[in-house]
Amino acid sequence: MATAIAPEVDKTAHPFDKANLEALLSRRFFYAPAFEIYGGVAGLYDYGPPGSSLQANIISEWRKHFIIQDHMLEVDTTIMTPATVFETSGHVARFADWMVKDTKTGEVLRADHLVKSVLEARLAGNLEARALGGQPEAAKAPALNKRKKKDDQKSVSVKLSDEVVSEYEVTLAKLDDYSGIELGELCRKHEIKNPATGNEVSEPQQFNLMFASSIGPTGQHPGYLRPETAQGHFLNFSRLLEFNNGRIPFASAQIGRSFRNEISPRAGLLRVREFTMAEIEHYVDPEDKRHERFHEVRDLVLSLLDRDTQYAGSTAPQKLSIGDAVEKGLVANETLGYFLVRIYEFLIKIGINPTRLRFRQHMANEMAHYATDCWDAEIHNSYGWIECVGCADRAAYDLTVHSARTGQPLLVRQALKEPIIIEREAPEFNKKVIGKTFGKDAAPILKTVESLDEAGLLKLKGELVQGSAVITVGEGQQFSLTAEMLKIERKTFKQSIREFVPNVIEPSFGIGRILYTLLEHSYWARKDDVDRGVLSLPPLVAPTKVLIVPLSAREEFDPLIREVSSKFRKAGVFARVDDSNTTIGKRYSRNDELGTPFGVTLDFASLQKRTMTLRERDTMVQLIGPIDDVIKVVTELVEGDIDWAEACRRLPVYEGVQAV
Ligand SMILES: Nc1ncnc2c1ncn2[C@@H]1O[C@H](COP(=O)(O)OP(=O)(O)OP(=O)(O)O)[C@@H](O)[C@H]1O
């Protein structure tokens, strides 16, 4: 048997060409602007057949990797949410970005994106100018009036002083940390204007990103489309805990749509107004954030860009094993570290280039006020380093606020191995007297006193000793209590149950951002022809796994096509027949663009000798073998049980005319 060597393919013969990739994605209908024939709406996209399959395959792998392998509890909660939920969670007050307006045209721009694009364009212009030689334009920020109007839309060769370059670099490294006021100051200081018009911009204003709606026909019940899936997990916490037999740690997981009214979405799938998220809420004991499988991942080395490095104005990550990172306190705890590794493994498995993946820690202002640590998985693409997954330790915030608002306990009760004896102040009521004196107000009065903490009870006790005490119930109603109604005494209790609100570690994935970045990482053009694009998607996520190509349209091929299709179907391999009336080369080229990893060709020899050729997308090498052997090899390739080098050892190279 002739053995083929699996050749290395040069995928870097041409520099990455975004326009070519975008043309391919549109031509093959991976996705397209929604409502296109009505002119489209910014930030809304529809996925076509290959895009939908690719997304479904990524999600399917996500379910296997996280839900199945880590035994998570899957939920599917509603998108439409009553306003009170988001008032409680803080989204109504704080889920906002800073926007500025063009003072003449009224065009709206996101403030931090404006600062970023203008400073980056100036730095790029500086590099160009330095390459050409020349004097720095100014010791400080270059005045815009010295520049051409509109010059910040793209880089313009203007040399900057070293001092300005370093100031810009530090500003960019810390960009996510600035408040609205600071962004306004940056615009004034660096004379940042609307690049499209050269006009000044207004002071930054906050814009809430949630889509408001109302529930029911009266319009009296305000609601919002959820901007993340997380709240649906938290509100079901008690049921989930019960489902898990009252034990933590455990995690809930949800895949679903979220909506954000982004200020000016201009980055394709990276910033859209409706998108699919996959979110995990992992509930842990606040006093023990170890993870039972941490030992399995502790030696894996990640690229970590910590907070202090960013404050120092650098964006160079350090390579560190997650074990060391947790030990040094760089990553707050084992559970957070475990998830960083699991996120890494998932992204690599679906085809993200590991050299273009880093984890960046949030800076102080960037992080939600309640979070204790947060790292974003950022993946590099032609738009720069893009957050694709956020991973935060949200502490006990969400469960605490929903519990306080609803009066429902959202906590864990754990039997203590050894009961503990505690001494504390305890109220003893004379319910008869209270009932007689206060009537229907008696119950809320008792509830208010019972909810007082140790300090509150001691204060009340002191006042009662003086004769009477006033307590405030609900919205400010006051009642006077006497020593006849209430005694407060120090008592001893035996506690055999520990009650606590768990902390939540939340990995949150944006599927669209991952999908687009994967397409960029997979795209390259053949050395001999820049227009022959290939998407090297791994078989695991490729929309179609095998293309069946009959060489002739003659009827006598039909039974064989049916047989091969049916055998692939039975093996669980998604195959498509391409019997279009075009050359075999064109058929393969089209499927290279669709990312189809394998092709099998049925020719006249197939009819006579029952053989079939097998073509690999990237190398275009063709092997040949008996039909059943080829199907077996393809099945193993698709399932990841063997690689192409092994396939080349199993089947001889096809020596006939190569169908390229
Ligand atoms: N407008 C959007 N379009 C597509 N994906 C998004 C969008 N907003 C968020 N995501 C995805 O959801 C994930 C979790 O959302 P999160 O709230 O952490 O994002 P974010 O910090 O608001 O993102 P950004 O700062 O880029 O707006 C992100 O990592 C990203 O992958």
The ligand as an ORCA input file, in Angstrom:
! r2SCAN-3c Opt
* xyz 0 1
  N     -23.569     43.726     21.659
  C     -23.044     42.518     21.683
  N     -22.989     41.786     20.549
  C     -22.490     40.537     20.552
  N     -22.021     39.936     21.660
  C     -22.061     40.621     22.820
  C     -22.569     41.939     22.895
  N     -22.476     42.354     24.172
  C     -21.946     41.347     24.868
  N     -21.691     40.303     24.069
  C     -21.136     38.993     24.459
  O     -21.624     38.620     25.724
  C     -20.537     38.327     26.597
  C     -20.880     38.675     28.021
  O     -21.423     39.971     28.106
  P     -20.803     41.131     28.999
  O     -21.919     41.862     29.620
  O     -19.716     40.618     29.872
  O     -20.182     42.005     27.832
  P     -19.712     43.503     27.907
  O     -18.629     43.603     28.923
  O     -20.890     44.388     28.052
  O     -19.111     43.624     26.427
  P     -18.575     44.988     25.769
  O     -17.771     45.676     26.833
  O     -17.771     44.520     24.610
  O     -19.803     45.729     25.388
  C     -19.378     39.118     26.036
  O     -18.168     38.516     26.388
  C     -19.632     39.046     24.548
  O     -19.105     37.852     24.002
*
